[in-house]
Amino acid sequence: MTRLFALFLIGVLVSGCSNTENHQERITELENELGEVYAQLEEKEIEIETFSQTNAEKQNGEFIMIPKYQVPRLWGDVDAQLWDYLIDDSLAEENGWEKGITNWREWDGGYDQALGSANQTWESPGVLMNAWMLDVELSNGLGMDLWEINTRIDFKDDGIAEGYIMNYGMRDDSVSGSDIKLTMIKENDFWYVEKVEVRYRCSRGVSEDEDVCM
């Protein structure tokens, strides 16, 4: 249809041109101009089709869009979790609930004391943190009571590192996840665990003292 319109327009323009020696040059010039217009129209048609397909896919739930200003930047927030930006909180909001995070508190579980004493075993905090997770059997619930575990390490300086073990997707209507923080110290080129803390991510809100989930 667009090509027929272009040919028709050329015919109209040609019929209006005076029969001079510049006649053919004018026709060529007009054809070139119409060719450019046609290319632009074709480009716009492709853009419209692409936009329509993308919009339909978004409506069907195949894509999750996050405003750029809300996206956490790598290395900028050591305990940022992408799922926290993607989860649908509409049901909680309808019930008047507001998600929150408890205060950090000392972790009350036990672990091998060798992990918490200066020795010559762990040459990096990452290996030490993996050994701690294995010792406390933290991954036992994966796929059953827990959906995901992520780990991350933040170096405070050459001799202090904080390891984050972030659990998400608990089968609980109140607690959606937990974060465990290991403070690790370097001594004589080897690392050990100095302190372990934990906090909980709450689906229905946090208590007034911010210590437990509602």
Phi, psi and omega in degrees: 000317181295322180293320178298319178298321180295316180295321178298317181295322177298317180299318180296316181294320180295320182296334181271354183278144177288148183278080181238177180291343178270007185302309183295322179297320180295320178298315179299318180297316180294322179296319179296318179297317179292327176298319178295318179298317180297318179298320179294319178297318180296320179297318179295322179297321178294318179298318180295318180295318180296316179297319181296319179294316180298318180296321179293320179295320178297318181293332179277000177084015182279342179230145175244119183258134178241130174305138186303323183290345180266349184285125179290139180270140179304139179073351183277328182223106190294336181247017176292139178234129184298325181300332181294338179268346185253341186294144179271110182260012187298321181294318179297318180295323179297330180267007178079016180268153177224120183296156181198180182230135179284169174291157171292141173217164181295133178289130188262008178274160179264158175205163183304125183296340177297333178288338184251020179231147181294122178209194181241062184243308188255117184273351178215151179294332179295315178294321178298316180296320177298321179295322178295316179298320179293321182295319182270003178055047185292335184271002184302327184272358182300132179085351180238295179252356184217135185270322189209144172229126176241149178233150183204148180232135178241116179277118177282321172199191184295338185245001180227131178222144176248123178258133180250128174245108190251117181255133179222150176090042177285144177279072183212138182279354181245317182256117181269339181184178178214155176237129175249132181242122177256122172268119186242139184244142177259129179220124182054044176072008178232157187249151173213161181275123178266322186207146177232128179233161180218151171216162185239145176261121190255135180277331187244013178113169183244150178297166184299324178276000176062031181255335182222160176278149180283000000 
